Amino acid sequence: MRIWRIAVLAVVLAGLLAIPESRPAAAAPSPAELRKLTKQAAQLSERYRGQIQSLEEIRIQAKRATDTSGNLDAQLRAAEADVARIAQNAYMLGPLDNTQLFTPTMDPSTMLGQAANLAQMANERAQRVESIKKLIEKSKQAKVDVNDKIEKLKKEIKTMQGKRREIERLLSKYGFQQPGGAEGLTQRMISVRADIMQNFPMKYGVGCLRPGDPGEHGKGRACDFMMSRGGTMAAGADAQVGDALADYLIKNGARLGVMYIIWKQRYYDIRSGGGWDPMSDRGGVTANHYDHVHVSVF
């Protein structure tokens, strides 16, 4: 009888612990490599006189993919610990065989309770194993996504490095201006703002200098032209004004010294070749630039 009990216990534990094999895991992304690329992107932005939107966009995507991968790994470890707990509980209860149901020395309610517990654990195990299978696939895909974003960031950095002479000619053409005066803006930004407001009356206002901001707002080289009351999406005639302003800035950017524009979750950066490119969701109407047109100048 003892041999029989050991055999049944082995089957129970094997069933509780068995997780179907999966394809080999993708190579784990390197946080150190992402940090190195982020530093290179920051150095390029500094050299090219302002945040390069294509680099910033891919960097954000890579950071989000890395966070997702880390969260999935943590969930996977927790799920595997749950399966181990279930197996341990099954071992402590011990297996049952049919003959025990007729053993007068064991209380029937105890035996039925143990049987119910084992059945519940088996069901719980099945659910957890299915969850683990899905987490394994999601975790592998997340690692693939991170590595893909890192490769994209590498390529974009290389592309922007290859444009060094072209961008240096642009920077030389427009020169370098320091902010000055009471408003803390460069003369070019003041001129661009005046030109825009002459052609597009701003009924919702304009915001420019933000002391302490690490981007162009903090350097006096950017303004936000509001197309609605802050935090609400521009619609109707207001959205049309924003579209017209963005189009005007693209057509007159070379004359005015516009470096890049952001509007409706898209950016147009003359340093990376121009053309509208999509931005990932930054978390809200204002962050996604649906209530204002952002303009940065050289």
N, C-alpha and C positions, 0 to 999 in steps of 0.2 A: 504493500500500500504506500510506503514511504517513497519508493521509486516513482510510483504513479503521481504522487503529489508534486514531486520535483519536476517531473515532465510537464505537468499542467502549468506550474509556475513559470517554467521556461517559456512556454507558448504565450502566456499572458504578457510577460515582460517583453518578449520579442515583438508581439503585436503592438504594445504600447510605445515602444521605442523606435520601431521601424519607420523611417522616413524615406520615401522613394528617392533614388539617386537622380541627380539633375545634371545638366550639361556643366562642363568645367566653368568655374567662375571667371568673370572678366578681370583683367588686371586692375588692382586697386589704384585709384587716382592718387596723385602725389600732391598733398597740400603745400609742400615746399616749392614745387614747381609753379603752382598757381600764385603763391606769394612772390616768387621771382618774376613771373610775367606781369603781375600787377605793378611791381616796382618799375619794370621796364616801360609799361604803359604810362605810368605817372611821369617818368623822366622824359618820354616823348612829348607828352602834353605840355610839360614845362618848357621844353625846347621849342615847341611849335606854338607857344604863347596862349594856350588855352586848352581846356578839356577836349580831347578828340572823341566825338560822339560814337564813332564806330567801335573804338577800343573800349569805351565805357560800357556800351551796350553788351558786348560779348563778355566783358568782365563780370557784369551783373548776372548774366545768364550762367556763367561758370560758377559763381558763388552760390547761386540758388540751387544749381544741380548738385554741388558739393554738399550743401546743407541737407538736401533731400536724400542723398546717398547715406549720409551719416545717420539721419533719423530712421531710415529703413533698416540699417544695420542694427541700431539699438532695439527696434521692434523685433527683429529676427532673434536677437539674443534673448529677449524677454520671453518670446514664444517657445524657444527651445528649452528654456528653464521651466516653463509650465509643463511641457511634456515630461521632463525629468521628474517633476514633482508628482505628476499623475502616476508614473511608473513606481515611484517610491511608495506612494500610498497603496498601490495594488500589492506590492511586496509585503507591506505591513499587515494588510488584511489577510493575505494568503489566499490561494486558490480554493475553489470548491469543486467537488465532483458530485455526481448524481446520487451516489450511495449515501452521502452525508445527510441527504434530506430524510433518510429513514433511520438515522442513528438516534436511538433514544437518549444518549448521553448529552446531546447538543440541543439547546433550546431552538425550536423551529423559527421563532420570530428573529432570533439572532442570525440564523442561517439565511433567512429571507432578506434580512437587512444587509448582510454582507453581499448577497447576490445582487441586490438592487444597487449597492454602492459600486460593485464591479461593473455592472451594466452602465451606470451613469458615467464612470470613468472611461469606459471604452468609447462611449458616445462623445465624451468631452475630448478624448484623445483624437478621435477621427476628425473632429472640427478643428482642433489645433494643428494637426498634421496638414490638413487642407490649407489652413491659414499660412503655415510655414512654407508650403509649396509655392503659394502665391507671392509671399514675401521674398523668397529666394529669387524668383523670376524678376520681380520688381527691383530688387537690390542689384541684380546683374545688369538690368537695363539702365538703372540709375548710374552705375559705374561707367557703362558705355557712353551715356549722355555726358558725364563729366569729362571723360577723356576726349570726346568729340569737341566739346566747348573749349577745352585747353588747346587742342590742335588748331581750332579756328582762331583763337587768340594769338597763338604763335604766328600763324599765317598773316593775320592782320597787322601785327607788329612789324613783321618783315616787309609787308607792303608799304606801310607808312614810313619805315626806315628808307625804303627805296625811293620815296618821294622827297627825300630831304632837300635836294637842290631846288626842286620845283617850289616847295613850300618856303624855303629860304628866300627865293626870289619874290614871293608874295609878301613875306615879312619885310623885306627890304623896300618893296614898293610902297608899303603903307607906313613904314617907320615904326618907332616905338614911342608910345605916349604914356606919361605918368599921370595919374589922377591929380586933380588940383582944384582949388576954389572951395567954396563953402559946401558944394554938393558932393565933392569927392569923386567926380566923374572925369574921364578923359575928355579932351576937347572933341575927339571923334564921336564919342558916345553922345555928347551934348548936341553935336551937329545932326547926328542920325535921328535923335529923339525929336529935334525941332523940325526936321524934314518930314518925319512921319506925322507929327501932330498938325502940320500945315495941310497935309493931304487927307488925314484920317482923324477927325475930332474924336478924342477919347472920353466918352461920357462916363466910363467906369474907372478912369484914372490910370496912372503909370507908376510902377515901382522899380526903382533902380538900385541904388547903393544899399548893401546889407553888410555892415561891418562884421568882420569875423567869418564871413562866408568864404570857404576855401576856393570857390569857383570864380567866375568872371564878375558876379555881383559884388564880391568883396574887393575886387581890383578896380571897380569903377568902369568896367567894360561891358556891362550888360543891363538891359532893362526888360521888364515884363509889361506888355501892353494889354490891359484887361479888356476882355470881350464879354464879361458878365460880372455880376457881383461875386466876389471871391468864394470859391467852393461849389458854385453851381455851373453846370455845363452850358456853354454858349449855344443858343438855338436861334432859328429864324434869321432875321436881319442881322443880329449880332454875330452869328456864326459866319454869315456872308461877308461881313466886314473883316473878320479874322482871315478868311480865305483870300480876300482881295489884298489885305496887308501882306500876307505871306508871299503872294504872287508878285507884289510890287517890290518887296525886298529881294526876291530872287532876280528879278529883271534889272534892278538898280544896285545890286549888291557890290559889283565891281567899282561903281562910282562912289558909293557910300563907305565902302570898307567893311561890309558885313562879313563876319567869319562863319557863323552858323545861326540857324533858326530852328526853333522847336515849336510845333503846333499840332494839336490833335494826335498825340502819341506817335509823332513822326519827327525826324530831324533831317535837316538839309545842311550839310557841312561842306563848304567849298574846298577845304583842305583834302578831303578824301574823295573829291571828284564831283561833288554836288549830286543832285537827284534825291528824292525823298526816300528814306529808309525807315522801316517800322521800329518802334521801341517796345520793349516788354512792359508789362503792366507794372507801374511803380506804386500802385496802391491807392489811388484816389483821383478825383477830377483835377485838382490843382497839380499834383505830382505828374499826372499824365498830360498836362498842358491842354486841357479842354476848356479852360476858362481864361487863358491868356496866351499871347504870342510872345515867346522868349526870343530876344535878339542879342547876340554877342558880336562885338566888333574887334578888329585887329588892334 
